[in-house]
Amino acid sequence: MIGRTLFAYFFRRYVATFVQFFIGLCLIAYLVDFTEMSRFKSTLPNYTVGAGLLVSALHVPLIAQTAIPFIVLFAAIATLMALNRRYELVVARSAGVSAWQFLAPLCLGSFLVGVVAVTIFNPVGAHALTWAQQLEASFSGDEGNNVDARAPWIRQRDQDGVTIIGAKSTAKRGLQLNQVTFLQIDDSGDIIQRIDARQANLAEGKWVVDGATLQRSGDAPERVGQTEIKTNLKPEYVEQKLARPETIPFFELPAKMRAAWSFGLNANGFGMQFHSLIALPMLLVAMTLIAATVSMRFARMGQSATMILGGVLAGFLLYVVSVLVKAFGTAGIVPPVVAAWIPVVVAMFFGVTFLLYREDG
């Protein structure tokens, strides 16, 4: 059996390596995101370097959360390689410690990283992304009233007819629409008026519209500044309809799913996000086992670049499969709980089978 001291030593080495990789990736992501943001947003009237730096910093938690499986993979490979170079695994094996025993602290570290990512990092990243969306919306000023064809559209009906609402982007979990267009249509199907605005915020029973330009049928456009449009849409409904699952903290996802079902909406996106986060700790353990499959033989045979590349490719393939299955789960083709756990089960079987073959024959 592995002793408590040796267990703690392997655990500390792995956690320290993970922290180094994590910090390095966050810095790279921050610089790349700020460079890209400056490239596309610097011409907007309200953009400043300080605001751009802040928005890029708010993007980092979500980027890091997406990359955590790869960070765990590289950290586990690096830790095992370092232990092999210093013959520490050779000594551990000679003392009767099996591969399963000295992999236990690494698997425990990966599992705890997943728990922290789900319970702490995800809520922080969700709130940071919501804040970043609001800041990005403030960059555009009064420019660009054209609605993106890929933007969300919603429909509301009242006693005056139907209003079609489209926006270029959303913030505040869908309650703020940016570069928004309102098309008011009467019962005969004719467009009564069109309102293009910089921003619209949903309040109780109304849309509060800023920077609005009003155009009635047959009249010239008229700039009206701020106006209000009546609505019977509830904030809860709009949030379920337009909010991105990534902006919802983990602990709020079950309530959001129940709310979506109560409105008769598709909750697969929220369900897929919830079950993916539930499965994340075990996915990181599977990544650690994959790292072990390409690092265990180095003690006697030297480090093989081919084996390391194979481990990286295996991790990348697992990530691609995860994204693909997640898309199926979000679309409703596969139940979200099944889509979330398929990559974990496949990776576990691969890692355990390979290690059993290598260690136990």
N, C-alpha and C positions, 0 to 999 in steps of 0.2 A: 504493500500500500504506500502511496505517496504521503510523505509527512506534511504536517501543517506548515512548516517553514518553507519547504520546497514548493508547496502549492501556492503560498503567498508570494514567493519570489517569481514564479512564472506568471502569476496574475499581475503583479506590479509591472513586470517587463512588458507584458502585452498592453496593459492600459496606458503606460507611458508612450509606447509606440503608436497606439491609436490616437492619443492626444496630439502627438506631433504631426501625424498625417492629417488629422482633422483641422488643426490650425493652418497648416500649409494649404489645404484645399480651400478653406474659407478665404484666405488672403488672395489666392489666385482667382476664385470666383468673384470676389469683390472688385478686383482690378479689371477683370474682363467685363463684368456687368457695367461698371462705371464708364469704361471706354465705349462700349456699345451704346449706352444711354447718351453720352455726350455726342456721339456721332449722329443719332437720330433726333434728339430732343434739344440740342443746343440752339437751334434756330427759332424755337418757340419763344414768344414774348416774355413769359414769366419765368423762364428757366434761369437758374443760377448754379454756379459750381457747388456751393454749399448744399443747396437742395438736391442736386444730383448725387452728391456724396451720401446724403442721408437716405435717399431712395434706394441706392445701391446697397447700403448697409442693411436696409429693411428687407431686401431681396435675398440676402445671404442665408438666413435660416431655412427658407424653403429649398434653396439650391442644395444646401448641406444635407438636409433631410433626405432629398432624393438620392444623393451620392453616398449616404451612409453604408449601404451594402458593399459598394466598391471600396470604401475606406476600410471596412472590416476585413475584406479580402486581402488587400495589400498589407494591412497592419499584421494580420496573422502570418502571411508569407514572410514578411520582413522579420518578425519575431522568431519564427522557427529557423529561418536561415541564420540569424545571429546566434541562436543557441547552438546550432550545428557547427558554425565556424569556431566557436570557443569550446567545442567538444563537451558542452554541458549535457546535451542529450545522450551522448555516449556514456558519460558517467552515470546518468539517471538510469539508462537501460542496464548497465552493468550492476546497478544496485537492485535490480529486479522491478523497476518501475516500467509498466507497460505503456504503449502509446496512448491507450485510452485514459490512463491515469494522468499523464502530463498534458493531454489535450483538455482535460476537465477544467483547469483554471482558465484556459482561453475561451472555451465554450461558455463558462459562467460569465466571463467578462463581456462577451458578445451579447449574451442574453440581457445583462444589466444595461448595456449600452442601448439595446432596443427598448427596454422599459423606460429609461430616461428620455429617449427620443420621443416615445409615444405620450408620456404623461407630462413632460415639461417642455421639451423642444417643440413639439407640434403645436400646443396652444400658443406659445410665444411666436412661432412662425406664422400662424394663422392671423393673429392680431397685427403682426408686423406687415403682412401682405395687404391687409385691409387698409392700414394707414398709408402704405406705399401707393395703393391705387388712388387714394384721395389726393395725395401730393402730386402724382403724375397728372391727374385731371386738372390741377390748378396751373400746370405749365402752359396749357393751350390758349389761355386767354379767350379772346372772342373769335379765334380763327376756326375754320373748318366745320361748317354746318352740314356737310354731306355725310349721310349715314352709310356706314360700311355694310356691304351686302351680307357679310358674315355675322353681323351684329344681332343681338336678341330682339325679337319683336313680341309685344304683348297687345292684347285687345281688351277694351273695356266698353260696356254698353250702359247707357242711361236713357232718360226720357227724350233727349234730343237726338239720339241715334247712336252710332258706333264711333269710337276713337281708336285708331291704330297708332301705337307708340313704338318707335324704333330708336335705338341709341348706338353710338359708335363704341362705347365702353360703359362699364358699370363700376360702382364703388359702394362701400358700406353694405356689402352683401346684397347688391341689387337695388337698394333703396335710393341710390343716387345714380342718375343717368347722365352721361356726358355726351355732348354734341347730339342732342336729342331732337327728334322730329315727331310732332303730333299731327295726324291727319284726321280731321273730323268729317264723318260721312253721315248724311241724313238717311232716312228710311228708304228713299228711292234709289240709293246707291251713288248719289252725287257728292263730290267733295265740297263741303261748305267752306272750310278754311284750313290752312296749313300754318303751323307754328314751328319755326326752327329756332333752337335755343342752345346756349352754351351749356346749360346745366338744368336739371330738374330734380328736386328732392320730394320724396313722398312723405306727406304728413297725413294726419287723420282726416280722411274725406277729401283730400285735394292734393294736386301736384303744385309745388311752389317752383315756378319757372324763372330763371335768371337769364338775362341777355337774350331776350326773345325778339324774333322778327315775325310779324303776323302778315299773312297774305290771304285775303278773301277772294273768292272766285270773281274774276273780272276787274279786280282792283290792284293797284300797285302795292308792293311790299311796304309795310309800315313797322318801324322799329318801336317796340313798346317797352323795352327794358325788362321790368319784372311784372309778372302776372300770375294768376292762379287758374288752374283748371280743375273742375270738380271731378271726382272719381269715386267709384264704389269699390275699388280694389283695396283689400286689406294689406297692411305691411307684411303680415305673416305669409300671405299668398305670394306676393311679389318676391319676397326673400326666397321662398321655396322654388319659385320659377326661375330666378335669374342668378342666385348666389352660386359661386364656384365652390365645389366641395373642399378645395384646399384652404378656403378662407374660414371654414367652420372648425373650431377646436374639437379635439377628440371627444371630450366629455359632453359636448353639445350635440354630437351627431345622432345619438339615438332619439333625442327629442325632435330633431329636424326630420328624421325619417318618419316618425309618427305623424308629425304635422303634414308632411307631404302626402302621406296616405289619406289623412283626413280630408285633404282638398282634392283627392282623386288624381294626384300628380304622380309621375314616375320618380321613385326614390332610389333607383339603381345607382345613380352617381354617389349619393350620400352613403348608401349601403356598401358600395365597393370601397370607398375611402375608409369607412369604419372597419371593415373586415381586413383590409390591407394593413391597417395600423395594428389590429389585433395580432395578425400573423407576423409582423415585423421582427419581434425578438427571436422567433424560431427561424425566420429567414436568415438572420445574422448568424445564428448557430450553424445553419447549413452552409453559409459562406465560409465559416471557419473550418468546417470539415473538408470543403473543397480545397481550401488553402493547404490543409494537411496532406491531401493526396499528392500534391506536387512538391512538398517540402520534407517529407519523412525520410526519403532515401539518401538525402544529401550527407548524412553523417558519415557514410563510408565511401560513397561514390563521387563526392564532389558536387558542386552546384551546377545544374544543367539549365542553360538558358531556354532550351526547348521545353523542358518540363514547366518552367516558370511561365513561359508564353502559353503553354497549354492550360495552366490554371487560370490565367487572365482571360483567355478565350472562353473557358468554361463559365467563369463568372459573368462575362459579358453576354454569353448565350442565355444564361439564367435570367439576366436582367431583361433581355429582349423578350423572352418568353413571358416574363412577369408583366411587361407593358402590354404585350399582345393579349394575354388572357384578361388583363384588367380592362382593356377596351371591349372585349366580349362581355365581361360582367356589367360594365356601364351601359352597354347597348341592350342588355337583357337577354342575350343569346345564351349565356351561362349564368346560373345563380351566383350572386356576388360572393357568398361564403365559399362556394366551390372554386370560383376563379381566384380568390385570394390564397387558398391553401394548396392548389395544384402545384405551383412552382416550389413551395416549401417541401412538399412531400417528395417531389421528383428529385430535388437537390439532396434531401436527406438520404433517400435510397441510394443515390449515386455515391455520396461521400461515405456512408456506412459500408456499402458493398465493397468499394475499392479498398477501404482500410481493413476490412475483414480479410479480403483476399491477400493483402500485402502482409499483414501482421500475423494472422492466424492460419493462412494457407487456404 
